Amino acid sequence: MEEEVLGSIFALSGSLKLGVQRKSSKWTLYEQVAIAAMDCQCLDVAKDCIKVLQKKFPEGKRVGRLNGMLLEAKGLWAEAEKASSSLLEDNPLDQVIHKRRIAMAKAQGNISEAIELLNKYLEIFMADHEAWRELAEIYVSLQMYKQAAFCYEELILSQPTVPLYHLAYADVLYTLGGLENLQTAKKYYASTIDLTGGKNTRALFGICLCTSAIAQASKGRNKEDKESPELQSLAVTALEKDYKQRAADKLGLLVH
């Protein structure tokens, strides 16, 4: 992978040496080379590209971002943070810089700060689905499932047809446990199956696990509180069919 990146850098650098017809393309190419060079630690190449851009656009915000990214690549976190703060003073609504600060916190292993920055970011940019998902995944990694559930609820409200969010929300609720959470998890596993045309194996397993867990949690309750086994039967049938087609040798494990 690194060789491919290096090859791309050399190809882009070659294009710069040969020159390009459109001036706007030329400066965009310098920016692309700088970013690609930083990705694989070719910092001298990145520095040279940024110098050219700095000369052409001395007050450019994008050049300021590149300088901050170069400081990050060098591991000069305090200076990079200072540069980011300065850029945010000029433009508090710069999404790229906000995200760079979050990335810096994560890169340094400061997860609590990353969470704080993500929450502040989402107070301003509430429609950023990627940020909600990133925050949810951090919460899951820290076993903060209630907070993760809130993030997935936001994602489902804004993008109700994305099955991945329904599945992730169901997983979190199943992990939290409790009869109410299990019943809701089962519904979201079912919606995942509906949105994927019955082709999500994880959701099919989720239906079976939830049904079993609900049966355990409902012991001693009224019949009205108990779940119908019909949905589980359909899920089992779908799983058996799927295993026969794709992993017939594992079918015995499924049955047991």
Rosetta blueprint (number, residue, H / E / L):
1 M L
2 E H
3 E H
4 E H
5 V H
6 L H
7 G H
8 S H
9 I H
10 F H
11 A H
12 L H
13 S H
14 G H
15 S H
16 L H
17 K H
18 L H
19 G L
20 V L
21 Q L
22 R L
23 K H
24 S H
25 S H
26 K H
27 W H
28 T H
29 L H
30 Y H
31 E H
32 Q H
33 V H
34 A H
35 I H
36 A H
37 A H
38 M H
39 D H
40 C L
41 Q L
42 C L
43 L H
44 D H
45 V H
46 A H
47 K H
48 D H
49 C H
50 I H
51 K H
52 V H
53 L H
54 Q H
55 K H
56 K H
57 F L
58 P L
59 E L
60 G L
61 K H
62 R H
63 V H
64 G H
65 R H
66 L H
67 N H
68 G H
69 M H
70 L H
71 L H
72 E H
73 A H
74 K L
75 G L
76 L L
77 W H
78 A H
79 E H
80 A H
81 E H
82 K H
83 A H
84 S H
85 S H
86 S H
87 L H
88 L H
89 E H
90 D H
91 N L
92 P L
93 L L
94 D L
95 Q H
96 V H
97 I H
98 H H
99 K H
100 R H
101 R H
102 I H
103 A H
104 M H
105 A H
106 K H
107 A H
108 Q L
109 G L
110 N L
111 I H
112 S H
113 E H
114 A H
115 I H
116 E H
117 L H
118 L H
119 N H
120 K H
121 Y H
122 L H
123 E H
124 I H
125 F L
126 M L
127 A L
128 D L
129 H H
130 E H
131 A H
132 W H
133 R H
134 E H
135 L H
136 A H
137 E H
138 I H
139 Y H
140 V H
141 S H
142 L L
143 Q L
144 M L
145 Y H
146 K H
147 Q H
148 A H
149 A H
150 F H
151 C H
152 Y H
153 E H
154 E H
155 L H
156 I H
157 L H
158 S H
159 Q L
160 P L
161 T L
162 V L
163 P H
164 L H
165 Y H
166 H H
167 L H
168 A H
169 Y H
170 A H
171 D H
172 V H
173 L H
174 Y H
175 T H
176 L H
177 G L
178 G L
179 L H
180 E H
181 N H
182 L H
183 Q H
184 T H
185 A H
186 K H
187 K H
188 Y H
189 Y H
190 A H
191 S H
192 T H
193 I H
194 D H
195 L H
196 T L
197 G L
198 G L
199 K L
200 N L
201 T H
202 R H
203 A H
204 L H
205 F H
206 G H
207 I H
208 C H
209 L H
210 C H
211 T H
212 S H
213 A H
214 I H
215 A H
216 Q H
217 A H
218 S L
219 K L
220 G L
221 R L
222 N L
223 K H
224 E H
225 D H
226 K L
227 E L
228 S L
229 P L
230 E H
231 L H
232 Q H
233 S H
234 L H
235 A H
236 V H
237 T H
238 A H
239 L H
240 E H
241 K H
242 D H
243 Y H
244 K H
245 Q H
246 R H
247 A L
248 A H
249 D H
250 K H
251 L H
252 G H
253 L H
254 L H
255 V H
256 H L
